[in-house]
Amino acid sequence: MPLPQQFLSGAPLGTRVVVRYRIEGGLTDALGELVERADGACTVRTRRSDVVIALPLVVAAKEVPPAPPRRAPRVQAP
C-alpha cells in the first residue's frame, strides 16, 4: 500500500479522491477531483472550491467512486 503522498503524486489528474489532512486543531477532509500537483502540494476541486493541500500535511488519501447522481428537487403537492 503506497503512502498517501505517493498515491497523490502518481494518481492521474481528474481522479476523484478523498484526502485527510492536518489543520490547526485537528484533521479535515477534502472530497473531489484531483486537478493539480505542484511544488509539494496538490489541489482538490470540491463542490465549494479548489482546496490546495501541502503534501506533508496529508495523513490519508484514496480514490473514491464517482458521485451518485443528484436527486431531483421535491415537488410539493398542491
N, C-alpha and C positions, 0 to 999 in steps of 0.2 A: 504494500500500500504506500503510494507516494506521500510525501509531506504536503500539506495544503499549499505551501508556496510553490512547490514543484508542479502540482496539479494546475494552479492558476497560470504558471509560466508556460505550460505546454498545451493547455486547452485551446481549441480553436476559438477565435473571436466569433461571437454570435451564440455561443453555448449558454444555455440557461443554467445558472448556478445559484447556490446559496453560500454565503461567506459569513462566518462568525469571526468577529474581530474585537480587539480591546478598545474601550473608550474610557474616559475618566469615570471612575466609579463602577466599572464592570465590563460587560460584554454586550454587543448588539449584533444583529444580523442584517445582511443586505441580500435580497432575493431579486434576481433579474437577469438580464443579458450581459455577458462579459463583452464590453465594447472596446476596451483599450488596455494596453500594458506598456508602461514606460517608466524608466528611472526608479525601479524598486517599488512600483505601485501598480494597482490595477483599477479600472473603472467599471462599475456595475451600473447598468441603466435600470433603475427600479421604476415602479409606476409613477412615483412622485418626482424623481430627479436622478441625475447621474451622481453616484457616490464614488469618490476617489479614496481608495484604501491602501495604506502603506503595507507592503507585504510583511515586514517584521511584526506587525500587529495582528496578523491573521493567525487564528488558533485552529480553525477547521474550514474546509471548503469541499464542495462536491457538486457534481452535475445533478440536476433535477429534471423531471419530465416537463413537457410543455404545460403551460397554464390551461386549466379547463376553460371551456367557452363561458363567456359572461352570461349571466341569466338575463332574460328579457325583463323589462320593468313590469311590475304587477299592474294589472288593470283593475281599477276599483269598480265594483258592481254598481249600477245606477240605483 
